[in-house]
Amino acid sequence: MSKTIVITGSNSGIGKAMVMNLLEQHHDVIMVARDSDKTTQVYETFCEK
Ligand SMILES: NC(=O)c1ccc[n+]([C@@H]2O[C@H](COP(=O)([O-])OP(=O)(O)OC[C@H]3O[C@@H](n4cnc5c(N)ncnc54)[C@H](OP(=O)(O)O)[C@@H]3O)[C@@H](O)[C@H]2O)c1
């Protein structure tokens, strides 16, 4: 069953890897981070293909 999961520190490192892993498992992910430019780059990499 798909879940909605909040990941803090989601724009690099372990947080970014968790976002990718959870999306591959078809969960919905809410990204939380301070640097919006870095976060937008990660979003565009994973979600706007
Ligand atoms: N990588 C490893 O193999 C490893 C192994 C064991 C433990 N750890 C620990 O796990 C943690 C994360 O590692 P990482 O490699 O993923 O680090 P990272 O790539 O530097 O990522 C850190 C994340 O946390 C956010 N962040 C940094 N300082 C913050 C603050 N003061 N308040 C809120 N958000 C903050 C950053 O977002 P913004 O840039 O937007 O602030 C970024 O998304 C670290 O504490 C590290 O020591 C890592």
PDB file of the backbone (N, CA, C, O) and the ligand in Angstrom, with CONECT records:
HET    LIG  A 101      48
ATOM      1  N   MET A   1       0.834  -1.189   0.000  1.00  0.00           N
ATOM      2  CA  MET A   1       0.000   0.000   0.000  1.00  0.00           C
ATOM      3  C   MET A   1       0.875   1.248   0.000  1.00  0.00           C
ATOM      4  O   MET A   1       1.850   1.326   0.748  1.00  0.00           O
ATOM      5  N   SER A   2       0.530   2.218  -0.833  1.00  0.00           N
ATOM      6  CA  SER A   2       1.327   3.430  -0.916  1.00  0.00           C
ATOM      7  C   SER A   2       1.079   4.340   0.293  1.00  0.00           C
ATOM      8  O   SER A   2      -0.044   4.436   0.788  1.00  0.00           O
ATOM      9  N   LYS A   3       2.138   5.006   0.759  1.00  0.00           N
ATOM     10  CA  LYS A   3       2.031   5.894   1.920  1.00  0.00           C
ATOM     11  C   LYS A   3       2.498   7.285   1.511  1.00  0.00           C
ATOM     12  O   LYS A   3       3.154   7.453   0.483  1.00  0.00           O
ATOM     13  N   THR A   4       2.154   8.283   2.327  1.00  0.00           N
ATOM     14  CA  THR A   4       2.681   9.635   2.159  1.00  0.00           C
ATOM     15  C   THR A   4       3.724   9.847   3.245  1.00  0.00           C
ATOM     16  O   THR A   4       3.432   9.739   4.436  1.00  0.00           O
ATOM     17  N   ILE A   5       4.970  10.158   2.809  1.00  0.00           N
ATOM     18  CA  ILE A   5       6.110  10.170   3.732  1.00  0.00           C
ATOM     19  C   ILE A   5       6.828  11.515   3.644  1.00  0.00           C
ATOM     20  O   ILE A   5       7.129  11.988   2.547  1.00  0.00           O
ATOM     21  N   VAL A   6       7.104  12.133   4.797  1.00  0.00           N
ATOM     22  CA  VAL A   6       7.832  13.401   4.862  1.00  0.00           C
ATOM     23  C   VAL A   6       9.316  13.111   5.098  1.00  0.00           C
ATOM     24  O   VAL A   6       9.680  12.410   6.042  1.00  0.00           O
ATOM     25  N   ILE A   7      10.177  13.669   4.211  1.00  0.00           N
ATOM     26  CA  ILE A   7      11.625  13.506   4.368  1.00  0.00           C
ATOM     27  C   ILE A   7      12.247  14.875   4.634  1.00  0.00           C
ATOM     28  O   ILE A   7      12.171  15.759   3.781  1.00  0.00           O
ATOM     29  N   THR A   8      12.855  15.063   5.795  1.00  0.00           N
ATOM     30  CA  THR A   8      13.594  16.297   6.072  1.00  0.00           C
ATOM     31  C   THR A   8      15.020  16.148   5.544  1.00  0.00           C
ATOM     32  O   THR A   8      15.518  15.034   5.382  1.00  0.00           O
ATOM     33  N   GLY A   9      15.678  17.294   5.275  1.00  0.00           N
ATOM     34  CA  GLY A   9      17.020  17.244   4.688  1.00  0.00           C
ATOM     35  C   GLY A   9      17.014  16.485   3.380  1.00  0.00           C
ATOM     36  O   GLY A   9      17.910  15.686   3.106  1.00  0.00           O
ATOM     37  N   SER A  10      15.981  16.743   2.562  1.00  0.00           N
ATOM     38  CA  SER A  10      15.695  15.885   1.406  1.00  0.00           C
ATOM     39  C   SER A  10      16.444  16.270   0.134  1.00  0.00           C
ATOM     40  O   SER A  10      16.298  15.611  -0.895  1.00  0.00           O
ATOM     41  N   ASN A  11      17.260  17.350   0.201  1.00  0.00           N
ATOM     42  CA  ASN A  11      17.860  17.814  -1.054  1.00  0.00           C
ATOM     43  C   ASN A  11      19.286  17.332  -1.287  1.00  0.00           C
ATOM     44  O   ASN A  11      19.893  17.703  -2.292  1.00  0.00           O
ATOM     45  N   SER A  12      19.836  16.522  -0.396  1.00  0.00           N
ATOM     46  CA  SER A  12      21.163  15.945  -0.647  1.00  0.00           C
ATOM     47  C   SER A  12      21.378  14.730   0.253  1.00  0.00           C
ATOM     48  O   SER A  12      20.600  14.456   1.166  1.00  0.00           O
ATOM     49  N   GLY A  13      22.448  14.026  -0.035  1.00  0.00           N
ATOM     50  CA  GLY A  13      22.883  12.935   0.840  1.00  0.00           C
ATOM     51  C   GLY A  13      21.838  11.858   1.079  1.00  0.00           C
ATOM     52  O   GLY A  13      21.166  11.393   0.158  1.00  0.00           O
ATOM     53  N   ILE A  14      21.723  11.476   2.346  1.00  0.00           N
ATOM     54  CA  ILE A  14      20.833  10.379   2.737  1.00  0.00           C
ATOM     55  C   ILE A  14      19.365  10.731   2.440  1.00  0.00           C
ATOM     56  O   ILE A  14      18.593   9.883   1.992  1.00  0.00           O
ATOM     57  N   GLY A  15      18.992  12.001   2.699  1.00  0.00           N
ATOM     58  CA  GLY A  15      17.613  12.417   2.450  1.00  0.00           C
ATOM     59  C   GLY A  15      17.234  12.286   0.986  1.00  0.00           C
ATOM     60  O   GLY A  15      16.157  11.788   0.657  1.00  0.00           O
ATOM     61  N   LYS A  16      18.135  12.741   0.097  1.00  0.00           N
ATOM     62  CA  LYS A  16      17.879  12.648  -1.344  1.00  0.00           C
ATOM     63  C   LYS A  16      17.774  11.184  -1.775  1.00  0.00           C
ATOM     64  O   LYS A  16      16.902  10.824  -2.566  1.00  0.00           O
ATOM     65  N   ALA A  17      18.656  10.356  -1.255  1.00  0.00           N
ATOM     66  CA  ALA A  17      18.618   8.926  -1.594  1.00  0.00           C
ATOM     67  C   ALA A  17      17.305   8.301  -1.135  1.00  0.00           C
ATOM     68  O   ALA A  17      16.739   7.449  -1.820  1.00  0.00           O
ATOM     69  N   MET A  18      16.819   8.736   0.046  1.00  0.00           N
ATOM     70  CA  MET A  18      15.538   8.214   0.547  1.00  0.00           C
ATOM     71  C   MET A  18      14.383   8.633  -0.359  1.00  0.00           C
ATOM     72  O   MET A  18      13.482   7.839  -0.630  1.00  0.00           O
ATOM     73  N   VAL A  19      14.411   9.903  -0.834  1.00  0.00           N
ATOM     74  CA  VAL A  19      13.357  10.369  -1.745  1.00  0.00           C
ATOM     75  C   VAL A  19      13.317   9.472  -2.985  1.00  0.00           C
ATOM     76  O   VAL A  19      12.254   8.995  -3.382  1.00  0.00           O
ATOM     77  N   MET A  20      14.480   9.251  -3.586  1.00  0.00           N
ATOM     78  CA  MET A  20      14.540   8.437  -4.808  1.00  0.00           C
ATOM     79  C   MET A  20      14.028   7.020  -4.538  1.00  0.00           C
ATOM     80  O   MET A  20      13.242   6.476  -5.314  1.00  0.00           O
ATOM     81  N   ASN A  21      14.478   6.438  -3.442  1.00  0.00           N
ATOM     82  CA  ASN A  21      14.095   5.070  -3.108  1.00  0.00           C
ATOM     83  C   ASN A  21      12.583   4.951  -2.895  1.00  0.00           C
ATOM     84  O   ASN A  21      11.960   4.004  -3.375  1.00  0.00           O
ATOM     85  N   LEU A  22      11.995   5.911  -2.176  1.00  0.00           N
ATOM     86  CA  LEU A  22      10.560   5.842  -1.877  1.00  0.00           C
ATOM     87  C   LEU A  22       9.710   6.079  -3.124  1.00  0.00           C
ATOM     88  O   LEU A  22       8.665   5.451  -3.296  1.00  0.00           O
ATOM     89  N   LEU A  23      10.169   7.005  -4.010  1.00  0.00           N
ATOM     90  CA  LEU A  23       9.436   7.224  -5.265  1.00  0.00           C
ATOM     91  C   LEU A  23       9.456   5.965  -6.125  1.00  0.00           C
ATOM     92  O   LEU A  23       8.458   5.625  -6.760  1.00  0.00           O
ATOM     93  N   GLU A  24      10.592   5.277  -6.143  1.00  0.00           N
ATOM     94  CA  GLU A  24      10.681   4.031  -6.917  1.00  0.00           C
ATOM     95  C   GLU A  24       9.718   2.981  -6.385  1.00  0.00           C
ATOM     96  O   GLU A  24       9.279   2.096  -7.120  1.00  0.00           O
ATOM     97  N   GLN A  25       9.388   3.088  -5.079  1.00  0.00           N
ATOM     98  CA  GLN A  25       8.417   2.159  -4.480  1.00  0.00           C
ATOM     99  C   GLN A  25       6.985   2.707  -4.569  1.00  0.00           C
ATOM    100  O   GLN A  25       6.066   2.154  -3.965  1.00  0.00           O
ATOM    101  N   HIS A  26       6.802   3.806  -5.333  1.00  0.00           N
ATOM    102  CA  HIS A  26       5.485   4.388  -5.625  1.00  0.00           C
ATOM    103  C   HIS A  26       4.803   4.994  -4.395  1.00  0.00           C
ATOM    104  O   HIS A  26       3.575   5.032  -4.316  1.00  0.00           O
ATOM    105  N   HIS A  27       5.611   5.470  -3.431  1.00  0.00           N
ATOM    106  CA  HIS A  27       5.040   6.242  -2.325  1.00  0.00           C
ATOM    107  C   HIS A  27       4.980   7.716  -2.731  1.00  0.00           C
ATOM    108  O   HIS A  27       5.685   8.150  -3.643  1.00  0.00           O
ATOM    109  N   ASP A  28       4.125   8.482  -2.037  1.00  0.00           N
ATOM    110  CA  ASP A  28       4.102   9.934  -2.200  1.00  0.00           C
ATOM    111  C   ASP A  28       5.076  10.524  -1.183  1.00  0.00           C
ATOM    112  O   ASP A  28       5.071  10.142  -0.013  1.00  0.00           O
ATOM    113  N   VAL A  29       5.924  11.473  -1.647  1.00  0.00           N
ATOM    114  CA  VAL A  29       6.967  12.030  -0.782  1.00  0.00           C
ATOM    115  C   VAL A  29       6.784  13.539  -0.650  1.00  0.00           C
ATOM    116  O   VAL A  29       6.618  14.242  -1.646  1.00  0.00           O
ATOM    117  N   ILE A  30       6.814  14.027   0.581  1.00  0.00           N
ATOM    118  CA  ILE A  30       6.825  15.463   0.846  1.00  0.00           C
ATOM    119  C   ILE A  30       8.251  15.838   1.239  1.00  0.00           C
ATOM    120  O   ILE A  30       8.758  15.404   2.273  1.00  0.00           O
ATOM    121  N   MET A  31       8.901  16.668   0.382  1.00  0.00           N
ATOM    122  CA  MET A  31      10.295  17.055   0.622  1.00  0.00           C
ATOM    123  C   MET A  31      10.343  18.299   1.517  1.00  0.00           C
ATOM    124  O   MET A  31       9.655  19.287   1.260  1.00  0.00           O
ATOM    125  N   VAL A  32      11.166  18.235   2.570  1.00  0.00           N
ATOM    126  CA  VAL A  32      11.406  19.381   3.449  1.00  0.00           C
ATOM    127  C   VAL A  32      12.901  19.664   3.463  1.00  0.00           C
ATOM    128  O   VAL A  32      13.705  18.765   3.707  1.00  0.00           O
ATOM    129  N   ALA A  33      13.284  20.944   3.194  1.00  0.00           N
ATOM    130  CA  ALA A  33      14.684  21.341   3.259  1.00  0.00           C
ATOM    131  C   ALA A  33      14.753  22.855   3.284  1.00  0.00           C
ATOM    132  O   ALA A  33      13.762  23.529   3.002  1.00  0.00           O
ATOM    133  N   ARG A  34      15.923  23.399   3.622  1.00  0.00           N
ATOM    134  CA  ARG A  34      16.054  24.861   3.729  1.00  0.00           C
ATOM    135  C   ARG A  34      16.335  25.513   2.382  1.00  0.00           C
ATOM    136  O   ARG A  34      15.767  26.559   2.071  1.00  0.00           O
ATOM    137  N   ASP A  35      17.204  24.906   1.582  1.00  0.00           N
ATOM    138  CA  ASP A  35      17.675  25.529   0.335  1.00  0.00           C
ATOM    139  C   ASP A  35      16.709  25.179  -0.803  1.00  0.00           C
ATOM    140  O   ASP A  35      16.726  24.064  -1.325  1.00  0.00           O
ATOM    141  N   SER A  36      15.867  26.150  -1.178  1.00  0.00           N
ATOM    142  CA  SER A  36      14.819  25.844  -2.153  1.00  0.00           C
ATOM    143  C   SER A  36      15.392  25.578  -3.546  1.00  0.00           C
ATOM    144  O   SER A  36      14.815  24.793  -4.299  1.00  0.00           O
ATOM    145  N   ASP A  37      16.524  26.218  -3.909  1.00  0.00           N
ATOM    146  CA  ASP A  37      17.103  25.954  -5.232  1.00  0.00           C
ATOM    147  C   ASP A  37      17.565  24.500  -5.337  1.00  0.00           C
ATOM    148  O   ASP A  37      17.270  23.815  -6.316  1.00  0.00           O
ATOM    149  N   LYS A  38      18.290  24.039  -4.318  1.00  0.00           N
ATOM    150  CA  LYS A  38      18.743  22.640  -4.317  1.00  0.00           C
ATOM    151  C   LYS A  38      17.546  21.687  -4.320  1.00  0.00           C
ATOM    152  O   LYS A  38      17.562  20.657  -4.994  1.00  0.00           O
ATOM    153  N   THR A  39      16.509  22.044  -3.557  1.00  0.00           N
ATOM    154  CA  THR A  39      15.340  21.167  -3.467  1.00  0.00           C
ATOM    155  C   THR A  39      14.606  21.109  -4.799  1.00  0.00           C
ATOM    156  O   THR A  39      14.141  20.044  -5.206  1.00  0.00           O
ATOM    157  N   THR A  40      14.498  22.252  -5.484  1.00  0.00           N
ATOM    158  CA  THR A  40      13.847  22.274  -6.798  1.00  0.00           C
ATOM    159  C   THR A  40      14.625  21.422  -7.796  1.00  0.00           C
ATOM    160  O   THR A  40      14.026  20.717  -8.607  1.00  0.00           O
ATOM    161  N   GLN A  41      15.955  21.480  -7.742  1.00  0.00           N
ATOM    162  CA  GLN A  41      16.775  20.659  -8.646  1.00  0.00           C
ATOM    163  C   GLN A  41      16.501  19.171  -8.430  1.00  0.00           C
ATOM    164  O   GLN A  41      16.383  18.410  -9.391  1.00  0.00           O
ATOM    165  N   VAL A  42      16.401  18.765  -7.177  1.00  0.00           N
ATOM    166  CA  VAL A  42      16.126  17.350  -6.886  1.00  0.00           C
ATOM    167  C   VAL A  42      14.725  16.987  -7.372  1.00  0.00           C
ATOM    168  O   VAL A  42      14.522  15.929  -7.968  1.00  0.00           O
ATOM    169  N   TYR A  43      13.762  17.871  -7.114  1.00  0.00           N
ATOM    170  CA  TYR A  43      12.389  17.627  -7.568  1.00  0.00           C
ATOM    171  C   TYR A  43      12.351  17.438  -9.088  1.00  0.00           C
ATOM    172  O   TYR A  43      11.723  16.508  -9.594  1.00  0.00           O
ATOM    173  N   GLU A  44      13.034  18.340  -9.807  1.00  0.00           N
ATOM    174  CA  GLU A  44      13.008  18.267 -11.271  1.00  0.00           C
ATOM    175  C   GLU A  44      13.700  17.002 -11.773  1.00  0.00           C
ATOM    176  O   GLU A  44      13.287  16.426 -12.780  1.00  0.00           O
ATOM    177  N   THR A  45      14.746  16.571 -11.079  1.00  0.00           N
ATOM    178  CA  THR A  45      15.450  15.348 -11.472  1.00  0.00           C
ATOM    179  C   THR A  45      14.546  14.127 -11.332  1.00  0.00           C
ATOM    180  O   THR A  45      14.529  13.259 -12.205  1.00  0.00           O
ATOM    181  N   PHE A  46      13.792  14.060 -10.231  1.00  0.00           N
ATOM    182  CA  PHE A  46      13.027  12.849  -9.944  1.00  0.00           C
ATOM    183  C   PHE A  46      11.593  12.902 -10.453  1.00  0.00           C
ATOM    184  O   PHE A  46      11.015  11.858 -10.754  1.00  0.00           O
ATOM    185  N   CYS A  47      11.004  14.095 -10.557  1.00  0.00           N
ATOM    186  CA  CYS A  47       9.555  14.177 -10.759  1.00  0.00           C
ATOM    187  C   CYS A  47       9.124  14.765 -12.085  1.00  0.00           C
ATOM    188  O   CYS A  47       7.943  14.677 -12.420  1.00  0.00           O
ATOM    189  N   GLU A  48      10.015  15.357 -12.857  1.00  0.00           N
ATOM    190  CA  GLU A  48       9.580  15.994 -14.094  1.00  0.00           C
ATOM    191  C   GLU A  48      10.213  15.343 -15.309  1.00  0.00           C
ATOM    192  O   GLU A  48      10.567  16.025 -16.270  1.00  0.00           O
ATOM    193  N   LYS A  49      10.356  14.035 -15.271  1.00  0.00           N
ATOM    194  CA  LYS A  49      10.919  13.308 -16.417  1.00  0.00           C
ATOM    195  C   LYS A  49       9.842  13.082 -17.448  1.00  0.00           C
ATOM    196  O   LYS A  49      10.104  12.487 -18.493  1.00  0.00           O
TER     197      LYS A  49
HETATM  198  N1  LIG A 101      26.441   9.966   4.426  1.00  0.00           N
HETATM  199  C1  LIG A 101      26.749   8.984   5.285  1.00  0.00           C
HETATM  200  O1  LIG A 101      27.276   7.916   4.900  1.00  0.00           O
HETATM  201  C2  LIG A 101      26.427   9.137   6.765  1.00  0.00           C
HETATM  202  C3  LIG A 101      26.692   8.066   7.602  1.00  0.00           C
HETATM  203  C4  LIG A 101      26.380   8.158   8.957  1.00  0.00           C
HETATM  204  C5  LIG A 101      25.810   9.330   9.449  1.00  0.00           C
HETATM  205  N2  LIG A 101      25.578  10.375   8.618  1.00  0.00           N1+
HETATM  206  C6  LIG A 101      24.954  11.583   9.166  1.00  0.00           C
HETATM  207  O2  LIG A 101      23.649  11.742   8.569  1.00  0.00           O
HETATM  208  C7  LIG A 101      23.385  13.141   8.416  1.00  0.00           C
HETATM  209  C8  LIG A 101      23.073  13.433   6.959  1.00  0.00           C
HETATM  210  O3  LIG A 101      24.209  13.054   6.153  1.00  0.00           O
HETATM  211  P1  LIG A 101      24.241  13.380   4.629  1.00  0.00           P
HETATM  212  O4  LIG A 101      25.441  12.712   4.073  1.00  0.00           O
HETATM  213  O5  LIG A 101      22.912  13.062   4.041  1.00  0.00           O1-
HETATM  214  O6  LIG A 101      24.502  14.962   4.694  1.00  0.00           O
HETATM  215  P2  LIG A 101      24.269  16.079   3.585  1.00  0.00           P
HETATM  216  O7  LIG A 101      24.409  15.545   2.209  1.00  0.00           O
HETATM  217  O8  LIG A 101      25.130  17.230   4.015  1.00  0.00           O
HETATM  218  O9  LIG A 101      22.726  16.469   3.770  1.00  0.00           O
HETATM  219  C9  LIG A 101      22.332  17.212   4.852  1.00  0.00           C
HETATM  220  C10 LIG A 101      20.849  17.600   4.644  1.00  0.00           C
HETATM  221  O10 LIG A 101      20.391  18.192   5.840  1.00  0.00           O
HETATM  222  C11 LIG A 101      19.986  19.544   5.596  1.00  0.00           C
HETATM  223  N3  LIG A 101      20.516  20.340   6.681  1.00  0.00           N
HETATM  224  C12 LIG A 101      21.826  20.564   6.986  1.00  0.00           C
HETATM  225  N4  LIG A 101      21.924  21.334   8.081  1.00  0.00           N
HETATM  226  C13 LIG A 101      20.638  21.593   8.481  1.00  0.00           C
HETATM  227  C14 LIG A 101      20.072  22.358   9.538  1.00  0.00           C
HETATM  228  N5  LIG A 101      20.851  22.991  10.439  1.00  0.00           N
HETATM  229  N6  LIG A 101      18.730  22.425   9.646  1.00  0.00           N
HETATM  230  C15 LIG A 101      17.936  21.793   8.745  1.00  0.00           C
HETATM  231  N7  LIG A 101      18.411  21.056   7.706  1.00  0.00           N
HETATM  232  C16 LIG A 101      19.752  20.963   7.580  1.00  0.00           C
HETATM  233  C17 LIG A 101      20.548  19.931   4.235  1.00  0.00           C
HETATM  234  O11 LIG A 101      19.600  20.732   3.558  1.00  0.00           O
HETATM  235  P3  LIG A 101      19.863  22.276   3.202  1.00  0.00           P
HETATM  236  O12 LIG A 101      21.104  22.327   2.353  1.00  0.00           O
HETATM  237  O13 LIG A 101      18.645  22.727   2.465  1.00  0.00           O
HETATM  238  O14 LIG A 101      20.041  22.958   4.494  1.00  0.00           O
HETATM  239  C18 LIG A 101      20.659  18.596   3.514  1.00  0.00           C
HETATM  240  O15 LIG A 101      19.448  18.278   2.848  1.00  0.00           O
HETATM  241  C19 LIG A 101      24.621  13.894   8.929  1.00  0.00           C
HETATM  242  O16 LIG A 101      24.370  14.267  10.257  1.00  0.00           O
HETATM  243  C20 LIG A 101      25.723  12.856   8.835  1.00  0.00           C
HETATM  244  O17 LIG A 101      26.746  13.129   9.780  1.00  0.00           O
HETATM  245  C21 LIG A 101      25.857  10.293   7.281  1.00  0.00           C
CONECT  198  199
CONECT  199  198  200  201
CONECT  200  199
CONECT  201  199  202  245
CONECT  202  201  203
CONECT  203  202  204
CONECT  204  203  205
CONECT  205  204  206  245
CONECT  206  205  207  243
CONECT  207  206  208
CONECT  208  207  209  241
CONECT  209  208  210
CONECT  210  209  211
CONECT  211  210  212  213  214
CONECT  212  211
CONECT  213  211
CONECT  214  211  215
CONECT  215  214  216  217  218
CONECT  216  215
CONECT  217  215
CONECT  218  215  219
CONECT  219  218  220
CONECT  220  219  221  239
CONECT  221  220  222
CONECT  222  221  223  233
CONECT  223  222  224  232
CONECT  224  223  225
CONECT  225  224  226
CONECT  226  225  227  232
CONECT  227  226  228  229
CONECT  228  227
CONECT  229  227  230
CONECT  230  229  231
CONECT  231  230  232
CONECT  232  223  226  231
CONECT  233  222  234  239
CONECT  234  233  235
CONECT  235  234  236  237  238
CONECT  236  235
CONECT  237  235
CONECT  238  235
CONECT  239  220  233  240
CONECT  240  239
CONECT  241  208  242  243
CONECT  242  241
CONECT  243  206  241  244
CONECT  244  243
CONECT  245  201  205
END
